[in-house]
Every structure is written in C-alpha cells, then in structure tokens.
Amino acid sequence: MRKQLMLLSALLLLSCPIFAQDESSEEGSSGGMAGAGDLLFEVTGTPFEGSSLLNFSEFRARYFITEDMAVRLGMEMNLNNNQQTPDVVINDSYYGLMPGFEYHFVNDGSFRSYAAADLMFGQRIASLKSSTGPTVMGATTVPNNPNSFIGGRGFTQFGGRISIGAEYFFGERFYVGGEIGFQYIYRNDKEVFVDGESFQDPTTSSFGFLNTTNAIKIGFRFLTL
C-alpha cells in the first residue's frame, strides 16, 4: 500500500511540470534555481533498502525563505490493515513527521548543494485481532512469555537527523537530486496486552545510523508565494 501511494505521488509530481504554465511575473528566482518565496514538493526514495529497484520514502514540502535558506516538512505514512486468515486481522501502520531547515552553500547556475537538519517524530500502531485465538494489542505477533522478544512491536519515537544533499534543476520547475545523512532515534516500545491483560511492560531504546532512504529525490517548484 505504501509503495503504491508513493509511486502515485511520484507520477503526479512528474506530470506537473508538463502541464504547469510558467508565468514570469510569478517567478521568485531566475533560470532554474529556486529562490525566495518558492514552494517546492518532492518525493524521495532509495535503491539501497527493500526488495524493489526503488523504494519510496518521504513526501516533502520545501519553502525558500531566501535563496540560501529553506524550511521543509517531510511526511511518511504506511497504512497496513490486512486480513491474514478468515479469523485474523493484523494492523501494522506507521506515520512520521520530519520538520527541518536547509542551508544552501553552493548555488551555481542550476546546481545546488546544501546541508539540512530535521527533527523526527513517528509512531507505529500494531495489533493482532483474532476471533478464535489470542488478541494482541501493541504488537503484530503472539508472544511466548513476558521476557521473550516480541516481533512487530508498536512504538513512538523522536530524534534528529543531519544531512547533506545536492540537486539539479532542469528548466523552470523540475529537478532531481539526492541526500544522505545520519540520524539518532529515541524509541519507546508500547506496552503489550494479550486478551486485555498486560503481558509485557514498555521498553526504551536509542540508536543512531546512516540514513540512505532519501538517496534519490525528484521534485518540482509548485508556485511562488
């Protein structure tokens, strides 16, 4: 479901530059460069994770305060509510918000490079509902004992990410680029309930890793405010 939604978004983004009408009076920048007042939309993805050739990651809006500085908001959503068998329904959904800031330190013609910082907030909602067996809230699997690892556990998390990126503008609106960064996450795993009774207490963890989910991005300049 997630990949289908993100692929549809990508196709819509690609179609917008074809049908959009350029009005010179509304341009906030010259040539193919984004400038003050420009609002851009993009989708990001990576060939380095998942089983597909390109796995989509974020939908992102960017607004340029000046030619060198922009604020942005990234969004992730995965709605997954599947009936595994006639008597079992698994809900494994995730959403995330990533507000951030960009500073562009190379602005040479249609080429730009930048550094970015984002705050990260996310939540995974997990449950397994059965009419003939145990019903689990807070995870997508039936746990064996209170001390065992429970797969597919729900959580809330927050953290931060720093990144570097580059992009190239083709004409007035369309651009492609990439971004790579490092992020640090603090996660609070949800309490797990089995048939309405507490089975495992909430746990916390923290970790950092190299982020390549935005290694490829495509986008377009939507309008000038």
N, C-alpha and C positions, 0 to 999 in steps of 0.2 A: 504493500500500500504506500509506504513512504517513498520508494523509488518511483512508483508511478506518478505520485503527486509532484515530486521534484522534477521528473522528466517533463511533465506537462508544463511546469513553471519555466523550465529552460526553453522549451519550444515557443512559449509565449514571449519570452524575452528576445529570442532571436527574430521573431516576426515583427516586433515593434519597430525596429529601425527601418524596416522595409516600407511600412505603411505610415510612419510618422511624417509629418510635414514640418520641415525646418523653416523657422521664421527668424530672420536675422535680428529682428527687433527684440526677440526674447532670449538671445544667446547671452549667457553670463560669462563666456570666455571665447577666445579666438581659436580658429583652427579646430583640432580635435581634442584640445585639452579641456578638462573640467575646470571651472572657476567659481568664484564666489556666487552663492545663490543657486547653484546647480544641485538638483536632486537626482540621484542615480539608484538603480536597482540592479542586483546581480544574484546569481546562484553560484555556489562553489561545490567542488567535488574532488575526488582523488582516485587515481588508479592503483594506489598502494594498499588499500584496505578492502575487504569484502571479496566476493566471488565474481563480481561483474567487471567489465573492462573499465567502467567509470561509475563510481558510487557517489551519488549526490549527498551533500552535507547540509549546507545552510542556504537560506534565503536572506538577503541582506539589503537594507536601505542605507544610503550614504548621503549626507548633506554637507556641502562645502561652505564653511564659514568664510574662508579666504581661499586664495589659490593654493595655499600651502597647508591648510588645516581643515579637517572634516570630522564631523561626528557621525556615528553609524550605529545601527541596531541589527544584529543577526538573530535569526529565529530558526529553531529546529522543531519538528513535530513528527511523531510516529504513532499513528493510531492503529492499534492491532488488537482486535477483538474477534477471536476465532473459535468456532465450534469444532473441537478436535475429534470428538465422537458424539453420538446422539445424546449422551448424558454429561459431557464435559465441555465447559466453555472457559477459555483462557483469555484474560485481558492482560496485555503487556504493552502499555503505552508510555510514551516519553515526550516531554516538551522541554525546550530550553530557550532562554533569552540571553543575549550577549550584547549589552550596550558598550560602546567603545569610542576611541578617539584615534585619529590618524594625523601624522605629520609628514608631509611630502618634502623630502630633501633634495630630490633630483626632479627637475621639471624642464625637460629638454625636448622641445617640439611635441610630438605625440607620445613620447615615452615618459613615464613617471615611475619613481620608486619611493617607498615610504616605510615608516615604522608605525606600528599600531599597538594599542593596549586595550584590552577588553576585560570587563567584569563578566562573570559567568554564573548563571542561575539555572538549575534544572531539577526536574522531578520525574521519577519513574513510578508508574502506577501498575501494580501487579496483583493478580488474583487468579485462583482456580476454583471454579464453581462446579460442583457435581451433584446430580440428583440421586446417585447410587453409592458414592464414596465420600471421602472427606472433602470439605470445602475449606480452602486456604485463602486467607487474606494477608497480603504483604509479600507474596511470592507466587511463582508460577509452577512450583513442584511441591509434591507432598513430602515433608521432611521425615527422616527416620527417627531422630531423637533430638532433644533440645540442644545438644552440644555439637551436632553434625553441621557440615556446610550445607546451606540451602541455596539451590540454584534459582536464578531468575528473581532475585530479591528486589523489592521496591526500595526506593531511596529518595532523599532530597540532597542536593549538593550545591555548593557555591565555590568560586575560586577566581583565578585571574589568568590572563594569557597575554604574552608579549609576542609580537610577530614582525617580520619584515616581508615586504611584498613589492611587486612591480606589475605594471600594466601598460598596454599599448593601445592607443585609440586609432581606429580605422574610420576616417571621416568624422562627421559631426557628433555622432551618437554612440556607435558601437565600439566596445573594447573587450580585450581578453587579457588575462594576466594570471598570476599565481601568488600564493602566500604560504609561508611556513613559520612555525613558532614553537614556543614552549609554554605549557600550561600546568598550573598547580591546582589540585582539587581537594576540597574537604568534603567528605561524604558521610551522611547519617543514614545507615540502613534502617528500614522500617521494622517495627515490631511485627512478628509473625503470629497469626492466630489460626488455629485449626478447629473448625466447628464452633467458632465463637469463643474459644478459650485461648489464653495467651500460651504460646508454645516456645518462643524464643525472644529474648529481650532485644531492643535496638542496639546496634553497634556503630562505632565510628571508625573512620579510616581517612588517611590523607596520602596523596601520591602526586608525583609530577612526571611528565613525559613529553617527548617531542610530538608536536601536532602536525600532521600532514593532510588532514581532512579538507583543507582549503587550498591544496596544491594547484588546482586549476580553477579559474573563475571566468565567467562570461557575464557581460552586463551591458547596460545602455543608459545614456543620460535621458531621463524622463522629461524633465521640464526645468525651467528657471523660475525661482520664487522671488 
